[in-house]
Amino acid sequence: MSLKGITRARAAALLGGAALCAMTAPGRAQTNPTIHIAIQPIEGAAEVYYANDMGFFAKAGLDAVIQTIQATSAITAAVASGAVDIGFSTVDVLAAIHQKHIPLVVIAPAAEYVSPDTAHISALLLPINSPVHQAKDLNGKIIATPALHSLAETAVSVWIDKNGGDSSTIKFLEVPFPAMAAALDASRVDAAFVAEPFLGTVKKNARVLAYGFDDISKHFISSAFFTMSQWATVHPDLVSRFAAVMHQTADWANKNPTQSGEILAKYTKLDPAVIGSMARNRYGEQLTAALMQPLIDVSAKYNGFTAFPAQELIYTPSR
């Protein structure tokens, strides 16, 4: 479905059907402007949870209404239609949309990959008794990823090609993270790319072939908060305040993993013990084109669009 053809009513239906929960900042002040934010219920997007509970939005004079949605396609549809103001997505998805001439702009970084610190937040896993031991052994195999043409699929393809295999022979199968352990156990797939908070559980009965995203880059912004260019132009003050809150929150979350983990458990309903034992995300404190470029370039190569300067995606206030 073309994003241009999605109506407000359609976006509202997507929000209603896919949402897990909605929340507002505590102590809502009627005089504060309201911003509607759509995110996935994952740690990479969790800064808005932290900003909500720590009162950072309220201190910035913002009333944040947060909606959680499973699919980035539904989030981008909601933002494009105006059903929500700000959305969360991976940079590669935003780059592909940009190439379709849909005027989305990035206004703040979200998760940031920094090796080796965050290398263990994701891994390519095999059944324990798998005969696969190196990249070329995966040629012609079936690999599960949480979404097709996604960061996970791109990361696996790059790793295979850089380590002696041929990713063009791979069949990728979309499997939700919670179902990956069963898919491996039942031999429906030969390998699976799994991320936290599911990685620790799946690893109990699987073997790691490769960790992380180092073959994309050892340091890059993997996800971001975005809006429509028109909305940003009309609301530059709200964009500025939101970006400042995300910067403050990233700095706080990176320094306070225990406290942020408690908030994450509250909103995601994850077991605090699981959060305490898993590798944690790092959040980007600066939005720079240089840190967005690696994922744009690699994704363009593997997903059939033309690479472009990352600066084209970044919102620049009018002077």
Stockholm file with secondary structure:
# STOCKHOLM 1.0

chainA/1-319         MSLKGITRARAAALLGGAALCAMTAPGRAQTNPTIHIAIQPIEGAAEVYYANDMGFFAKAGLDAVIQTIQATSAITAAVASGAVDIGFSTVDVLAAIHQKHIPLVVIAPAAEYVSPDTAHISALLLPINSPVHQAKDLNGKIIATPALHSLAETAVSVWIDKNGGDSSTIKFLEVPFPAMAAALDASRVDAAFVAEPFLGTVKKNARVLAYGFDDISKHFISSAFFTMSQWATVHPDLVSRFAAVMHQTADWANKNPTQSGEILAKYTKLDPAVIGSMARNRYGEQLTAALMQPLIDVSAKYNGFTAFPAQELIYTPSR
#=GR chainA/1-319 SS CCGGGCCHHHHHHHHHHHEEEEEECSSCCTTSCEEEEEECSSGGGTHHHHHHHHTHHHHTTCEEEEEEESCHHHHHHHHHHTSSSEEEEEHHHHHHHHTTTCCEEEEEECEEEETTTTGGGEEEEEETTCSCCSGGGGTTCEEEESSTTSHHHHHHHHHHHHTTCCGGGCEEEECCGGGHHHHHHTTSCSEEEEETTSHHHHHTTEEEEEESSTTTCSEEECEEEEEEHHHHHHCHHHHHHHHHHHHHHHHHHHHCHHHHHHHHHHHHCCCHHHHHHSCCCEECSSCCHHHHHHHHHHHHHHHTCCCCCGGGGBCCCCC
#=GC SS_cons         CCGGGCCHHHHHHHHHHHEEEEEECSSCCTTSCEEEEEECSSGGGTHHHHHHHHTHHHHTTCEEEEEEESCHHHHHHHHHHTSSSEEEEEHHHHHHHHTTTCCEEEEEECEEEETTTTGGGEEEEEETTCSCCSGGGGTTCEEEESSTTSHHHHHHHHHHHHTTCCGGGCEEEECCGGGHHHHHHTTSCSEEEEETTSHHHHHTTEEEEEESSTTTCSEEECEEEEEEHHHHHHCHHHHHHHHHHHHHHHHHHHHCHHHHHHHHHHHHCCCHHHHHHSCCCEECSSCCHHHHHHHHHHHHHHHTCCCCCGGGGBCCCCC
//
